[in-house]
Amino acid sequence: MPSKPLSTRISPLVHARLTEMAQRRGTSLAATAADVLSAAVADGEEVSGGQPDGALVAAVHALLDDLTAPKAVVLRELSVRLARTVERGERGAVAAADLLTSSMEKALQAQRHEDNPGGDALDLLMGGLNGYCL
């Protein structure tokens, strides 16, 4: 792909982080900086930086792809983004792992509520009685 040179000044902390990231990835500092800048300004699918999704993202898709309720769909997309963060070990991956479980549960619950607005036995057991748990 054609490219253009860019020169910039960065803080020592940012330089150290880029250098560490480059070493982990086994790439040059320039290539790592280019990837980070490209990801920062990318839209939609470009954000993945060409990295294929792994088993965690595939599992989230398998579990949540059939959801159609608007709130459930939003939570599904959030879950996919969180799973990508965890898989790639990006900044905040530990927090994303914790949020991933709850966002998937909420997505499934939102779909159940959309499918059965009056509630069902599972909703009652999960605290559907105005927040009171049995």
C-alpha positions in Angstrom: 0.0 0.0 0.0 1.4 3.5 -0.8 2.3 5.5 2.2 3.5 9.0 3.1 6.2 9.9 5.6 5.2 11.7 8.8 7.4 13.3 11.4 6.1 14.1 14.9 7.3 14.7 18.4 5.9 12.5 21.3 6.5 12.4 25.0 9.1 10.0 26.4 6.2 8.0 28.0 4.5 7.5 24.6 7.8 6.6 23.0 8.5 4.0 25.7 5.0 2.5 25.3 5.4 2.3 21.5 8.8 0.8 21.8 7.5 -1.9 24.2 4.5 -2.6 21.9 6.9 -2.9 18.9 9.1 -5.4 20.8 6.0 -7.5 21.8 4.8 -7.5 18.3 8.2 -8.1 16.8 7.9 -5.1 14.4 9.8 -1.9 14.0 8.9 1.2 16.0 7.8 3.0 12.8 5.5 0.1 11.7 4.0 0.0 15.2 3.4 3.7 15.2 1.8 3.6 11.8 -0.5 0.8 12.9 -1.5 2.7 16.0 -2.2 5.9 14.1 -4.1 4.0 11.4 -6.3 2.4 14.1 -6.9 5.7 15.8 -8.4 7.3 12.7 -10.1 4.2 11.2 -13.8 3.8 10.8 -15.9 0.6 11.3 -14.2 -2.6 10.3 -10.8 -0.9 9.7 -10.4 -0.6 13.5 -9.5 -4.3 13.7 -6.3 -3.4 11.8 -6.5 -6.5 9.7 -6.2 -8.8 12.7 -8.6 -11.8 12.5 -11.0 -12.4 15.3 -10.2 -15.3 17.6 -12.2 -17.9 19.5 -13.6 -15.5 22.1 -15.2 -13.2 19.5 -16.4 -16.3 17.6 -18.1 -17.6 20.8 -19.7 -14.2 21.4 -21.1 -14.2 17.9 -22.3 -17.8 18.3 -24.1 -16.9 21.5 -25.6 -13.6 20.5 -26.0 -13.4 16.7 -29.6 -14.3 16.7 -30.6 -11.4 18.9 -33.1 -8.9 17.2 -34.3 -6.7 20.0 -32.8 -3.2 19.7 -31.3 -3.1 23.2 -30.0 -6.6 22.8 -28.4 -5.8 19.5 -26.6 -2.8 21.0 -25.4 -5.0 23.9 -24.3 -7.6 21.4 -22.1 -5.1 19.5 -20.7 -3.9 22.8 -19.9 -7.5 23.7 -18.1 -8.1 20.4 -15.9 -5.0 21.0 -15.1 -6.1 24.5 -14.2 -9.5 23.3 -11.8 -8.0 20.7 -10.2 -5.9 23.4 -9.7 -9.0 25.6 -8.4 -11.2 22.8 -5.8 -8.6 21.6 -4.7 -7.8 25.1 -5.4 -4.1 24.6 -5.3 -1.5 27.3 -8.2 -2.2 29.7 -8.4 -5.9 28.7 -8.9 -7.0 32.3 -11.8 -4.6 32.9 -13.2 -5.6 29.5 -13.2 -9.2 30.4 -15.3 -8.4 33.5 -17.7 -6.3 31.5 -18.0 -8.9 28.8 -19.8 -11.4 30.9 -22.4 -8.9 32.2 -23.0 -7.3 28.8 -23.7 -10.8 27.3 -26.1 -11.6 30.1 -27.9 -8.3 29.7 -28.2 -8.8 26.0 -29.8 -12.2 26.5 -32.1 -10.8 29.1 -33.1 -7.9 26.9 -34.0 -10.3 24.1 -36.0 -12.5 26.5 -37.9 -9.4 27.7 -38.6 -8.4 24.1 -39.8 -11.9 23.2 -42.0 -12.1 26.3 -42.8 -8.6 27.7 -45.1 -10.0 30.4 -42.2 -12.0 31.9 -41.6 -15.6 32.3 -40.5 -18.0 35.0 -36.8 -17.4 34.3 -37.3 -13.6 34.6 -39.1 -14.1 37.9 -36.2 -16.2 39.2 -33.7 -13.7 38.0 -35.3 -10.8 39.9 -38.2 -9.8 37.6 -40.5 -9.0 40.5 -39.6 -5.2 40.5 -36.1 -6.0 41.6 -36.9 -8.4 44.3 -35.2 -11.7 44.1 -36.9 -14.9 45.3 
